Amino acid sequence: MAISVAVQKGPMVYAYNEKNQQSFSKSGELVGYTGSTVSVKNGNMVYTYNEKGQQISSHSSH
């Protein structure tokens, strides 16, 4: 199910699906999101997760 929104709440990022149900949460700073991915900065790394919360890529934020 597609990601409808990702929001920053304190130190956590929460991703919600089209039914406004929480899909997953990750610690870090929200960088951005699309309908199928969420990018979260944690330390000096940016991690990208799919709609199931599985990490699909990572790279340095520098």
Helices and strands as residue ranges (DSSP letters): E 3-9, E 12-17, E 22-27, E 29-33, E 37-42, E 45-50, E 55-60
